[in-house]
Amino acid sequence: MTSERTQAYGRVVRTLDDVGATKLHKDEQIAIREFADTLIFTETAEEARDTGREVEALGERLVASGRWTEERAAELVRDIIACGPLAPVG
């Protein structure tokens, strides 16, 4: 685990604390926490791949619901993915 991953996890937790009940349904909050927990303890990119797909799908659903902007959802997705072993470059 790296400090970058730990910082990303902290950003996810802050997002849940800041907007949890107002912008996320309870099942979405639980899923986000589970995604971040899974990725923070994952060692390889292969292990993280399926979770990454699920995270991206959640981001798309948040935008489609009209509750999140594309930019805000993309930021959340980036933060969750950054909890994993290989954060995307760029």
FENRAZI-V725529 format. One record per residue. N is the residue number from 0. NEAR is the number of other ideal C-beta (glycine too) atoms within 12 Angstrom. Layout:
n:N near:NEAR
n:N near:NEAR
This chain:
n:0 near:16
n:1 near:16
n:2 near:10
n:3 near:20
n:4 near:28
n:5 near:19
n:6 near:18
n:7 near:32
n:8 near:32
n:9 near:19
n:10 near:26
n:11 near:39
n:12 near:24
n:13 near:18
n:14 near:31
n:15 near:29
n:16 near:17
n:17 near:16
n:18 near:23
n:19 near:21
n:20 near:13
n:21 near:14
n:22 near:23
n:23 near:29
n:24 near:19
n:25 near:12
n:26 near:13
n:27 near:31
n:28 near:26
n:29 near:16
n:30 near:26
n:31 near:41
n:32 near:26
n:33 near:22
n:34 near:37
n:35 near:38
n:36 near:21
n:37 near:27
n:38 near:37
n:39 near:33
n:40 near:20
n:41 near:26
n:42 near:16
n:43 near:13
n:44 near:17
n:45 near:13
n:46 near:17
n:47 near:29
n:48 near:19
n:49 near:17
n:50 near:31
n:51 near:30
n:52 near:17
n:53 near:25
n:54 near:37
n:55 near:23
n:56 near:20
n:57 near:35
n:58 near:33
n:59 near:18
n:60 near:23
n:61 near:32
n:62 near:22
n:63 near:14
n:64 near:16
n:65 near:11
n:66 near:21
n:67 near:27
n:68 near:16
n:69 near:16
n:70 near:13
n:71 near:20
n:72 near:31
n:73 near:21
n:74 near:23
n:75 near:42
n:76 near:38
n:77 near:26
n:78 near:34
n:79 near:44
n:80 near:40
n:81 near:32
n:82 near:39
n:83 near:39
n:84 near:26
n:85 near:21
n:86 near:24
n:87 near:19
n:88 near:7
n:89 near:5
